C-alpha cells in the first residue's frame, strides 16, 4: 500500500508540474497506466525471489 501511495503521489505531482510549466496534458488513462507500470517494475524482483508453493499466490497476483 505504501508503494502505491508513493507512486500515485509522485506521478500526480509530476503531471501537475508538466501541466503548469509546459501546458502539455496527458489523458488520465496514461497516468493510470504509468502508475501500474511503476508498481509492477518495483514488485517484479520480489516476485522472482518468492518461492511459491501449491495453492499460494505470487506477490504480483496479489
SENUKOL-574350 format. One record per atom (N, C-alpha, C): residue number from 1; atom name; y, x, z. Coordinates in steps of 0.05 Angstrom, whole numbers, plus 5000, padded with zeros to 4 digits. Atoms other than C-alpha are relative to their C-alpha. Layout:
<pts>
PT | num | atomo | y | x | z
PT | NUM | CA | Y | X | Z
...
</pts>
This chain:
<pts>
PT | num | atomo | y | x | z
PT | 1 | N | 4976 | 5017 | 5000
PT | 1 | CA | 5000 | 5000 | 5000
PT | 1 | C | 5025 | 5017 | 5000
PT | 2 | N | 4977 | 4983 | 4999
PT | 2 | CA | 5047 | 5057 | 5016
PT | 2 | C | 5006 | 5012 | 4972
PT | 3 | N | 4997 | 4989 | 5027
PT | 3 | CA | 5035 | 5087 | 4947
PT | 3 | C | 5013 | 4979 | 4981
PT | 4 | N | 4989 | 5021 | 5017
PT | 4 | CA | 5050 | 5021 | 4913
PT | 4 | C | 5030 | 4996 | 5007
PT | 5 | N | 4973 | 5004 | 4991
PT | 5 | CA | 5113 | 5012 | 4954
PT | 5 | C | 5018 | 5023 | 4989
PT | 6 | N | 4985 | 4977 | 5009
PT | 6 | CA | 5138 | 5082 | 4937
PT | 6 | C | 5004 | 5000 | 4970
PT | 7 | N | 4999 | 5001 | 5029
PT | 7 | CA | 5122 | 5075 | 4863
PT | 7 | C | 5020 | 4979 | 4990
PT | 8 | N | 4981 | 5021 | 5008
PT | 8 | CA | 5159 | 5009 | 4858
PT | 8 | C | 5029 | 5007 | 5006
PT | 9 | N | 4973 | 4992 | 4993
PT | 9 | CA | 5220 | 5034 | 4895
PT | 9 | C | 5011 | 5021 | 4981
PT | 10 | N | 4990 | 4979 | 5017
PT | 10 | CA | 5225 | 5097 | 4854
PT | 10 | C | 5005 | 4991 | 4971
PT | 11 | N | 4997 | 5008 | 5028
PT | 11 | CA | 5215 | 5065 | 4786
PT | 11 | C | 5022 | 4979 | 4996
PT | 12 | N | 4978 | 5019 | 5002
PT | 12 | CA | 5262 | 5007 | 4800
PT | 12 | C | 5027 | 5014 | 5003
PT | 13 | N | 4976 | 4984 | 4996
PT | 13 | CA | 5315 | 5057 | 4825
PT | 13 | C | 5006 | 5015 | 4974
PT | 14 | N | 4997 | 4985 | 5025
PT | 14 | CA | 5304 | 5099 | 4762
PT | 14 | C | 5010 | 4982 | 4978
PT | 15 | N | 4992 | 5020 | 5021
PT | 15 | CA | 5311 | 5037 | 4717
PT | 15 | C | 5029 | 4992 | 5005
PT | 16 | N | 4972 | 5007 | 4993
PT | 16 | CA | 5375 | 5017 | 4754
PT | 16 | C | 5019 | 5021 | 4991
PT | 17 | N | 4982 | 4978 | 5008
PT | 17 | CA | 5406 | 5085 | 4743
PT | 17 | C | 5002 | 5003 | 4970
PT | 18 | N | 5000 | 4999 | 5029
PT | 18 | CA | 5386 | 5085 | 4670
PT | 18 | C | 5018 | 4978 | 4988
PT | 19 | N | 4983 | 5022 | 5010
PT | 19 | CA | 5419 | 5017 | 4660
PT | 19 | C | 5030 | 5005 | 5005
PT | 20 | N | 4972 | 4995 | 4993
PT | 20 | CA | 5483 | 5038 | 4696
PT | 20 | C | 5012 | 5022 | 4983
PT | 21 | N | 4988 | 4976 | 5013
PT | 21 | CA | 5492 | 5106 | 4662
PT | 21 | C | 4996 | 5001 | 4970
PT | 22 | N | 5004 | 4999 | 5029
PT | 22 | CA | 5465 | 5095 | 4592
PT | 22 | C | 4999 | 4973 | 4986
PT | 23 | N | 5000 | 5028 | 5010
PT | 23 | CA | 5465 | 5019 | 4583
PT | 23 | C | 4975 | 4995 | 4983
PT | 24 | N | 5026 | 5004 | 5014
PT | 24 | CA | 5392 | 5022 | 4560
PT | 24 | C | 4982 | 4984 | 5019
PT | 25 | N | 5018 | 5017 | 4984
PT | 25 | CA | 5347 | 4966 | 4586
PT | 25 | C | 4972 | 5000 | 4989
PT | 26 | N | 5028 | 5003 | 5008
PT | 26 | CA | 5272 | 4964 | 4585
PT | 26 | C | 4991 | 4972 | 5009
PT | 27 | N | 5009 | 5026 | 4992
PT | 27 | CA | 5235 | 4898 | 4588
PT | 27 | C | 4983 | 5002 | 5026
PT | 28 | N | 5015 | 4999 | 4975
PT | 28 | CA | 5202 | 4880 | 4655
PT | 28 | C | 4971 | 5008 | 4997
PT | 29 | N | 5028 | 4993 | 5004
PT | 29 | CA | 5132 | 4887 | 4626
PT | 29 | C | 4996 | 5031 | 4998
PT | 30 | N | 5002 | 4971 | 5003
PT | 30 | CA | 5146 | 4960 | 4610
PT | 30 | C | 5001 | 5013 | 5028
PT | 31 | N | 4997 | 4990 | 4973
PT | 31 | CA | 5167 | 4973 | 4682
PT | 31 | C | 4974 | 4996 | 5016
PT | 32 | N | 5025 | 5006 | 4986
PT | 32 | CA | 5104 | 4939 | 4709
PT | 32 | C | 4978 | 5018 | 4990
PT | 33 | N | 5021 | 4982 | 5012
PT | 33 | CA | 5060 | 4980 | 4661
PT | 33 | C | 5004 | 5028 | 5011
PT | 34 | N | 4994 | 4973 | 4989
PT | 34 | CA | 5094 | 5044 | 4685
PT | 34 | C | 4991 | 5003 | 5029
PT | 35 | N | 5009 | 5000 | 4972
PT | 35 | CA | 5081 | 5026 | 4758
PT | 35 | C | 4970 | 5001 | 5001
PT | 36 | N | 5029 | 4999 | 5000
PT | 36 | CA | 5008 | 5012 | 4743
PT | 36 | C | 4989 | 5027 | 4992
PT | 37 | N | 5008 | 4974 | 5009
PT | 37 | CA | 5001 | 5077 | 4705
PT | 37 | C | 5004 | 5021 | 5021
PT | 38 | N | 4994 | 4981 | 4979
PT | 38 | CA | 5033 | 5117 | 4761
PT | 38 | C | 4980 | 4998 | 5022
PT | 39 | N | 5019 | 5004 | 4978
PT | 39 | CA | 4987 | 5087 | 4813
PT | 39 | C | 4972 | 5009 | 4991
PT | 40 | N | 5026 | 4991 | 5010
PT | 40 | CA | 4925 | 5098 | 4770
PT | 40 | C | 4998 | 5030 | 4999
PT | 41 | N | 5001 | 4970 | 5002
PT | 41 | CA | 4943 | 5171 | 4757
PT | 41 | C | 4999 | 5013 | 5028
PT | 42 | N | 5001 | 4989 | 4973
PT | 42 | CA | 4953 | 5183 | 4831
PT | 42 | C | 4973 | 4995 | 5014
PT | 43 | N | 5026 | 5007 | 4988
PT | 43 | CA | 4887 | 5149 | 4851
PT | 43 | C | 4977 | 5012 | 4985
PT | 44 | N | 5022 | 4991 | 5016
PT | 44 | CA | 4845 | 5178 | 4795
PT | 44 | C | 4985 | 5024 | 5013
PT | 45 | N | 5015 | 4979 | 4987
PT | 45 | CA | 4828 | 5244 | 4831
PT | 45 | C | 4985 | 4991 | 5025
PT | 46 | N | 5014 | 5011 | 4977
PT | 46 | CA | 4809 | 5204 | 4893
PT | 46 | C | 4974 | 4986 | 4992
PT | 47 | N | 5023 | 5015 | 5010
PT | 47 | CA | 4761 | 5161 | 4853
PT | 47 | C | 4978 | 5019 | 4991
PT | 48 | N | 5020 | 4980 | 5010
PT | 48 | CA | 4727 | 5222 | 4822
PT | 48 | C | 4986 | 5014 | 5023
PT | 49 | N | 5012 | 4986 | 4977
PT | 49 | CA | 4715 | 5254 | 4890
PT | 49 | C | 4983 | 4981 | 5017
PT | 50 | N | 5013 | 5019 | 4984
PT | 50 | CA | 4689 | 5190 | 4921
PT | 50 | C | 4970 | 4998 | 4992
PT | 51 | N | 5029 | 5004 | 5005
PT | 51 | CA | 4613 | 5183 | 4928
PT | 51 | C | 4995 | 4970 | 5004
PT | 52 | N | 5004 | 5028 | 5000
PT | 52 | CA | 4594 | 5112 | 4911
PT | 52 | C | 4970 | 4994 | 5004
PT | 53 | N | 5028 | 5008 | 4996
PT | 53 | CA | 4530 | 5082 | 4939
PT | 53 | C | 4996 | 4972 | 4987
PT | 54 | N | 5006 | 5026 | 5012
PT | 54 | CA | 4496 | 5019 | 4912
PT | 54 | C | 5014 | 4978 | 5015
PT | 55 | N | 4986 | 5023 | 4988
PT | 55 | CA | 4537 | 4956 | 4925
PT | 55 | C | 5028 | 5006 | 5011
PT | 56 | N | 4974 | 4992 | 4990
PT | 56 | CA | 4601 | 4994 | 4942
PT | 56 | C | 5020 | 5002 | 4976
PT | 57 | N | 4980 | 4998 | 5021
PT | 57 | CA | 4666 | 4990 | 4901
PT | 57 | C | 5015 | 5027 | 5002
PT | 58 | N | 4985 | 4975 | 5000
PT | 58 | CA | 4705 | 5051 | 4880
PT | 58 | C | 5029 | 4995 | 5009
PT | 59 | N | 4972 | 5002 | 4992
PT | 59 | CA | 4777 | 5065 | 4901
PT | 59 | C | 5016 | 4985 | 4978
PT | 60 | N | 4985 | 5013 | 5022
PT | 60 | CA | 4803 | 5044 | 4832
PT | 60 | C | 4992 | 4970 | 4997
PT | 61 | N | 5008 | 5028 | 5003
PT | 61 | CA | 4762 | 4980 | 4831
PT | 61 | C | 5012 | 4983 | 5023
PT | 62 | N | 4988 | 5014 | 4978
PT | 62 | CA | 4790 | 4961 | 4899
PT | 62 | C | 5029 | 4995 | 4994
</pts>
